[in-house]
Amino acid sequence: MIERAVVLFATLLFGFLAAPPALAHLTPNSEIRLHFEPGAVRAEVLIPVAEFAYATASDARDMSALAAYLAVHTSAAAPDGRAWRVSVGRVRIEAAPGGPDILATLSYTPPPGASDRSLTLAWDAVIREADSHFALVSVEGDLARGLSHAGDLLGSFAAGQRTLTIDRGAAGHGALFGGAIRLGARHILEGHDHLLFLLALLLPAPLIAAGGRWGAVRPMRETLAALAWIVTAFTLGHSATLILAAAFDARLPTAPVEAAIALSVMIGAIHAMRPLFPGREAWVALGFGLIHGLAFATVISGFGAGVATRATAILGFNLGIEVVQLALAVLLLPALVIGARTKWYRPARLALAWFAALASLAWLIERVGGTSNPVAGAFATVLPPLGLALVALSLATAVWSIARARFRLQMKPMERSGEA
C-alpha cells in the first residue's frame, strides 16, 4: 500500500513540475475591469508596457510617473455633471508571455448625494498618443447583483470614443443583502477546496476509531451529533475570521493562505483513511475554519467603507456560505448515516479520501510554485460532476431506505396472520 502511494505521488509530482505555466495577457490593447462597490467604483487597469512605451516614449519603470500619468488621463462625472474623485492606488509591472504589463488600481468616489452606480467614465491613457490603441471595459464585480469576476463587457475606449456612460441601476440595502447572499453561495460552490475539506472530515464521522483504524459504526444519535458539531465548528471558525478581517481590515498574503487550505484538505483526507485525531474532528474543523475564513476575507474587500453597508453585505455573504454548507451536509446525510452500515462504505470512503489527497497535492504544488498546471485543472473539472453524483447517490440511498422500511411494515401483518 505504501509503495503504491509513493509511486502515485511521485508520478503526480512529476506531472506538476513538467506542466507549462498558464497564459496571461497576450493582446496589445488595454483592459479596464470595474468593481462596483458600496460608495465607490474600483478599476483594475492593465496596459501593455510595449504599447505605453511606444506611445509616450516614457520609462514605464518609474511608478510615480506612471501613477501621475494615469491620474490625468481619466475622470468620472455624475449624471448632473459633478466630478467624481479619482485616486490611483498600487501601480506595478508584471511579466507575461506576450510582454510585461502595467497593472494599476484606481478608485472613483462619487460626490455627496450622487449614486455610486451611475457615471460617465472618461479614459484616454495611451489612446491620446496612439489613436490605434483601444481599451476594453468590463464589469468584474457588482456586489448588489451578486456578481464576482463576471466579465460583463460594457464597451471600449478608442480614439473616437473616450467616454462611456454607465448605469448599473439602483441598489438599496435589500438588493445589497440579496446580492451578498448569492455571492457567498456561489463563492463556496466554486470553492472546491473548502467543500472537499468539509467532505473529508464528514466521511469518518459515522465510524469509531480502534487500533489505529476506522472500525465499528457509531450509534445513529452519536453520528448525527458528530456531523452537527463538525459543520458548526467549521462555520464558527471561518465566520470569526471573516468578521474580524472585516472589522479590522486585516489581510494576509493570498499565496500562503491558499497553500494552507490545500494542506488542510490533505490532512482531512489522510484522517478519512486512518484516524489522526479521532473524536477531535470538531476542533480541527474550527482551527482550519479560521484559515479558510482568511480566503473568504479576500472577497469582502469590496464590501464598501460604510458601517451599515459593510455589515449588511458581510452578513449576507456569510449567510450564503452557511446555506450551501448546511444543504451539502443534509443532502449527504443519508449516504453517511445509512451507507456506513453497508459493506460498500469502506471502499467508497477510501476512494474519496484518495481523491481528496491527490487533489490537495495538486493544489498545494500549484499554489506553492505559483504556476497553474493541467492536472490541478483536471481535478477542478471533475469535482462538480462528482459532487452531483454523490448527492444523487445519497438521495437514492434515502429513497431505498424509506422503501425498504415501508415494505417491512407491510410484511409484518402478513407474517402475523401466517403465524396465526
PyMOL commands that set and color helices and strands:
alter all, ss='L'
color gray80, all
select helices_A, chain A and resi 2-18+49-56+63-72+143-145+173-190+192-202+220-248+254-273+281-297+299-302+307-337+339-341+345-369+374-419
alter helices_A, ss='H'
color red, helices_A
select strands_A, chain A and resi 30-37+40-48+74-77+85-94+101-109+118-123+135-142+147-157+163-167+207-210+213-217
alter strands_A, ss='S'
color yellow, strands_A
deselect
rebuild
show_as cartoon
